[in-house]
Amino acid sequence: MTNEGEPIIVLDHISKSFASKPVLQDVSLTVAAGEALCILGRSGTGKSVTLKLMIALLLPDRGLIRIAGENITKLDGEQLSHVRRKIGFLFQSAALFDSVTVYDNLALPLHRLTAKSKKEIDESVDFVLNEVGLISDKNKMPVELSGGMKKRAGLARALVLEPEILLVDEPSSGLDRITASEIDDLLLEQKTKRKTTMVIVTHDARGARRIGDRFAVLDQGCLLALGRADELDYHGNAIVQKLFEES
Amino acid sequence: MIKWFQFIGEVTLFGIRAIGRSFSPPFELQTIWNQIEEAGSRSLSLVAASGFALGVVMTLHTRSTLVMFGAGAMIPRVQSLAFFVEIGPLVAGLLVAGRVGAGIGAILANMRATEQIDAIEAISIDSFNILVVPRIIACVAALPLLTVFMDFAGLLGGFCSEFAFSHLSLRLYVTRAFTDLQWSNFIPPMLKTTAFGFIIGTVSSFFGYTTNEGAAGVGRAATNSVVVSSLLIILADVILVKCIFLIFPESAI
């Protein structure tokens, strides 16, 4: 367990290309335990790639990534699995397993990765579903859920193992403003109640300002700005200004 | 041509990885059973119906010629040998490649496109172990059983067709069908379908699991799974028949 305020996520001179097209170029940033970092940027600037690098779903071409002190670019198998246990990931599309119910989506990681009994698993699933307001929908299939409900279910699955770090990819995409705000409320609650470290990729500057402690702005794979809201409000770069003011 | 060899190499490595994982824990027994149900029992009606129809048609085609040469009594034997030795294994393999292979390719490609495979990896579960290995094992296990159903459905179809012409009794038909039939005419061809099952499971899983073309890749993965599996099954059949003749010379008719 990383102490609050100590670096828990470190990206050190990260570069990543797809088919010789550079997506990230020499990006370095640090996230402290208990902190919420929001990554803003236009579409296709490498925000989601950054998030996937943090959980080793992608590997960087250059640079190193430390999660809770472990260099995940050198890990595989059991060691990587151990690090991933500390991380919850909410995908942009929620990525619910569509052949099983909401309950099974949440029970799967508990069943496979913990020694909990069936009763304890039921209790954990019910607790998390209650927190996200989906307790009455636990027996529904993902296809029966609305966009907002899918996001909540995805968030519940990301939280069910009580991760130290929560990575969130576009929590408000495809949602109306009210539903997006409800998802932001859940993330905010998570941050304040459980002190979960968060990295949130978003287009929504208003939501980012509510949740984030610090903000990173990416453009064309480069880190344009990194800092608190008051620092970015007066940033000289026009793209940073535009992205951060839009709400 | 280089791409074709590269593909063969990648699929081979994929298959070798699956074989390695099949023998190392954790064993996904429940998932394997579910996949056997999906690949096996849900293909049963298709395989049985096709076998029956082929049995009827084959008798219709061979009957007149055999009767012309005074060999009408050979019809059941010709039917049983044809089905047990070649038609049953090959057609069952091709049918399963069409039904199950397309399904595996499409499901896994859809899971890749909708980030479900990434989600499995993100929660520290080995996606290859729970998605690919059980499907390959299921295909290997289900295909010999489906082949047996295909063989007997074909014989039943042949009997029905023959009965319509000559009112031959079932008892006499079965007696004639199994006269001189050896285990080597039945067991090795049935076992070669495990290789067909491995081809179907591996190729289809490969196309579905490794796609990175989003939604467009789903249809392509399904189509490629069927086309390449079918082609490789036919090629493998040629090699395996030759191997069977070498190992069981008595089975060469």
Interface residues (C-beta under 8 A of the other chain):
Chain A: K52 I55 L57 S81 H82 R84 R85 I87 F89 F91 Q92 S93 A95 L96 F97 D98 L108 P109 R112 L113 R157 L161
Chain B: T114 E115 Q116 D118 A119 I120 E121 A122 I123 S124 I125 D126
